[in-house]
Amino acid sequence: MAERPRARPRSPQYAWLLTGPFAVLTIAGFAGFWATERDWYSEWLGGLLALAGICLCYVGVFHVVIRRSTYGIVLAEIPYVLALFYLPPAMVICVVACATLITQFLRSAVLMPTKLWFNVAKNSASMTLAALVIAALPPFDGGMPTTWLILATALAVVTVADLLGTAAVMSIVQGLRAGQDVLRGGGPPLIIASVNVVIGLVFLVALEATRWSAVLLVVLVGALILMLRSFADFFRQHRTLAEVYELTKAIREAGADAGLPDVLLGRVQTLMRAEYATLYLTPQDRHPEVLLTARVENKGLLDLSPIPPAVREQAIADSHSLAIGPTFGGTQELRQQLRSAKVKDVVIVPLRSGQTTIGSLEVVNRLGDARSFRDADIQVLETIAAHAAAAVENSRLVDRLRYDAYHDRLTALPNRRRLTDALAESVKVRAEDEVVAVLLFDVDGQRDVNESMGHAAGDKLLAEVASRLRAIAGPGALVGRIGGDEFVVTLRAESTDATVQLATDMREQLRGPMTVGTLTLDVDTAVGVSVYPDHGADPEMLLQRAELAGNAAKVLPYGVQLFHPALESRAVRRLGIAADLRTALDNGALDVYFQPKVTLTDRHLVGVECLARWQHPAQGEVAPEDFVAVAEHTGQLSRLTEVVLTEGLRRCREWTDQERPLSIAVNLSVRTLLDSRFPDQVATLLEQYGVAAAQVTFEISEPGMLNDIERVLPTLYRLRDLGVKLSVDDFGTGASSLSYLRQWPVQEVKIDDSFVQGMATDTGDLAIVRAVISLAREFGLTVVAEGVESELTLDLLEEMGCEIGQGYLFSRPLPYERLEAWVSAQTEPATTEAGAVRRLRAVI
């Protein structure tokens, strides 16, 4: 059943409907008691004592939070008991009215006349009813039990009348449900009032026995106040810690999600009992300025804040927490600015990322039992701000990594990954009168500029080309950079002929003079063209064929070439070796090479990666990507994987028998993972060679797996259950890498060599490698860097905490016999807690 909507709040002025009758009752009762006891004011000394006691109890409210409910402990019933017993009724009514009026002025930062006079009238009317009850019952009999019952009955009337009056005004102003909520929560106040009445009666009995007991009662009251204050502070601290824990947990779960402000601000506003809670983030790079506020009366977030911008700017500039309010000294000038904005008090805590301030977390106008924020509130908000700043920085880091994964750092254009994804979406929608065109522009002479004027000049030339392409490509085109001097434009065109004409026109517009440094260059381009569906439906194939056409266009005078099958010589070569590959697999003509994997901290040889190599009898060495592609297309991939895995397990068994165990790593393709029989095949081979599953790592290329993640996950989990390790290969070259790390059952991440090789000279690559290592370690994954080719790269990786590396700095992939010679020449035995290992003597 849907929840019944709450009634719309009415104006607080409706409270006068109850204030008036309460006031009439009070005045009538007061007049009646004055008429029966005309010298009631002679008890003025006792009245002053009662006034002081009641004011002290009204002000000293103790709030205790148990589970999710807040209970206010007010000791007013104790002075009520004594006042009703010792003072005339008219004096008691006058004292309660004055005490309510005084405490309203003391506790309220902003006085609301409607609320002020309602409370005065309600409390006075409740005490008038109590006095009428006492007058209707038999006279007091000293400190006897009959007196106890009379006073208890009178104070029960006070408590019930107070509860009903509050419920009535809430029903009138806020709606019937609000009044019902007050009545449902009336149990604890009745219990607390009953306990206070009992304490007050004990005080009465003691005073009746001897007036000297007042000394002991004062001591008891002081001890009781201290105990209640300690009790309230303990529960407040416990509640604060619990809520801060829940808040930080929610922030951590939100992570890089864009909904962080929704998770954060509402909870902060509730925890700090503030009218407003604001998150402000300064503009940074591609991230715009953010200003969002949660307010008590609003369910959603507002894009405004009551804090004057100058106050916020001062806190951010000083990079220190700024608290302004009645309890904080030295803020008079700033309080003047707050008053003009109708703000009572505020706490602003800067959000810091290292030494940089990235924004602020702010709370405005303390609500509830306290008049203003306190020092303890600053500490709580600083704790929350630290977690919020970390969440914001992690969010921006992940966003930056994702952006870098899809864009070229020099030109800010989409890179090959982004273009491939865009093409994949474009070819899904086919129109009869349109083609999807891929235009590849190869800049001629960019290498000459690099060699003659330096790479900075070459980069400026590329940036200028990118700018011009964006300008001439049109709004419906996507412009990207896929290589050093290669740019791609993808768009929809009317036909193939129209595409070629468009490429010719764009090339002519791009040929204008370009100024690089002090020189003006006339830079030419060669354009290769491929179209969907004529030249394929696969994005990679379209790009590849556009590249083939671009290479052919370099020798043409007009510089534009449409792809045709004769250009695909490499594909023809692949077809020529397809039949020979099956023979090579059957005859054992494929070799397995091993590339060492070394721990970076202590240079221990911990394993090898198994790599297939093929020396064709007629065509010579065939590139692995060529015969692997042929194996995929001809259904021989499972046989190729079996050959490599079998050889790796055989060598692994030999190394274990020689008391120098090494783990092995074998590459798997998505096609292999889609074979449901593969895990059983692995289990059989492990048992056959007696190799522990933990010594085997399967490396899965990230880009290939992303498109079929749902289909390959069952196989991944079965392999994990066997005990083998799973590694994400070529990490960083796919899409949404970080979000998938939580879903994949992997234990290892291999950073792609394109980032590792460039990190020593490219700060962008260095930042990406550092971030990937940090985040992978947060996920509890082992980090392997491939492509380690220099001592500087090795030192940087070791400093970042990368655990394992492989690359030409240690060794190229070697056949088994040369690997054995390398192990003998380059390593020496070493003993560790895990057993005997081989350690590199030196890195050459």
Order of alpha helices (4+ residues) and beta strands (2+ residues): alpha-alpha-beta-beta-alpha-alpha-alpha-alpha-alpha-alpha-alpha-alpha-beta-beta-beta-alpha-beta-alpha-beta-beta-alpha-alpha-beta-alpha-alpha-beta-beta-alpha-beta-beta-beta-alpha-beta-alpha-beta-beta-beta-alpha-alpha-beta-alpha-alpha-beta-alpha-alpha-beta-alpha-beta-alpha-alpha-beta-alpha-beta-alpha-beta-beta
